Amino acid sequence: MRKTVMIVDDEQPFHDLYTKMLEGSNYRMINVYDGYEALSKLEEKRPDLIITDLTLNMMTGDTLFLHLKSIPEYEDIPFIMATDISHLPYNNLRKVDPNLVFLDKTFTRERLIKEVKDKIG
């Protein structure tokens, strides 16, 4: 059964990049552009993994993360935070989920595939 990856980013080029990087890996992609849209899509399809930017319009990635981790139905969804800002101020999020992964947006295809496979196979 194909695993589902939700990409939450307000910039289309990153959706295109992640989709291309994961191409051929047999993951189903759900593309959303802000935290509220992500919450709405969760009602339709529960993803196996969420890749989100920290800096989003409307609802930031860390707010989305904290909100979902507070809902028992979604608390076990793994997250990858892809960001072009320092993640150091956000390290406290690992207290909520020690398996949270931060990736600098300059990561390679191999690194993304490794992190996704480590999280959901």
C-alpha positions in Angstrom: 0.0 0.0 0.0 1.3 3.4 -1.0 2.3 5.7 1.9 1.1 9.3 1.8 3.3 12.4 2.3 1.7 15.8 2.9 3.8 18.7 1.8 2.9 22.0 3.6 4.6 25.0 2.0 3.4 28.3 0.8 5.8 28.4 -2.2 5.0 26.3 -5.2 8.7 25.7 -6.2 9.2 23.7 -3.0 6.2 21.5 -3.8 7.7 20.9 -7.2 11.1 20.2 -5.8 9.9 17.7 -3.1 7.7 15.9 -5.6 10.5 15.6 -8.1 12.9 14.4 -5.3 10.5 11.7 -4.2 9.5 10.7 -7.7 9.8 7.0 -8.3 9.7 6.3 -4.5 6.0 5.3 -4.7 4.7 7.8 -2.3 1.3 9.5 -2.8 1.7 13.3 -2.4 -0.8 15.7 -1.0 0.1 19.4 -1.6 -1.2 22.1 0.6 -0.2 25.7 1.0 -0.8 26.6 4.6 -1.6 25.1 8.0 -5.4 25.6 7.7 -5.5 23.9 4.4 -3.5 21.0 6.0 -6.1 20.7 8.8 -8.9 20.6 6.2 -7.1 17.9 4.1 -6.5 15.8 7.2 -10.3 15.2 7.3 -10.1 13.8 3.8 -6.9 11.7 4.0 -4.6 11.1 6.9 -1.0 11.3 5.7 1.7 9.0 6.9 4.2 11.9 7.1 4.1 15.7 7.0 6.9 17.8 5.5 6.3 21.4 6.4 8.2 24.7 6.3 8.5 26.6 9.5 7.6 29.9 8.0 4.1 29.7 6.4 1.5 32.3 5.9 -1.4 32.3 8.4 -0.4 29.3 10.5 3.3 28.5 11.0 4.7 25.0 10.7 5.6 24.8 14.4 2.0 25.9 15.3 0.6 23.2 12.9 3.0 20.6 14.5 2.0 21.5 18.1 -1.7 21.5 17.2 -1.6 18.1 15.6 0.6 16.6 18.4 -2.2 17.7 20.8 -4.9 15.6 19.0 -4.7 11.9 19.8 -5.9 10.9 16.4 -2.9 12.7 14.7 -0.2 12.7 17.4 1.7 9.8 15.9 2.1 11.4 12.4 5.9 12.0 11.9 7.1 15.5 10.9 10.0 16.8 8.9 10.5 20.5 9.2 12.2 21.9 6.1 13.4 25.4 6.6 15.8 28.0 5.4 16.0 29.7 8.8 17.9 28.4 11.9 16.0 25.6 13.6 17.9 26.2 16.9 15.1 28.3 18.4 12.7 25.4 17.6 14.7 22.6 19.2 12.3 22.7 22.1 9.7 21.0 19.8 11.7 17.8 20.2 10.3 17.7 23.8 6.9 17.1 22.2 8.3 14.6 19.6 11.9 13.5 20.0 11.8 12.0 16.4 11.1 15.4 14.8 13.6 16.0 11.9 14.8 19.4 10.9 16.2 19.8 7.4 17.9 22.8 6.0 16.3 23.5 2.6 19.6 22.9 0.9 19.3 19.1 1.6 19.9 16.6 -1.1 17.5 14.1 -2.7 19.3 11.3 -1.0 18.9 12.9 2.4 15.2 13.6 1.9 14.6 10.0 0.7 16.6 8.6 3.7 14.6 10.7 6.2 11.2 9.8 4.6 12.1 6.1 4.5 13.3 6.2 8.1 10.0 7.6 9.2 7.5 5.7 7.1 9.3 3.0 5.1 
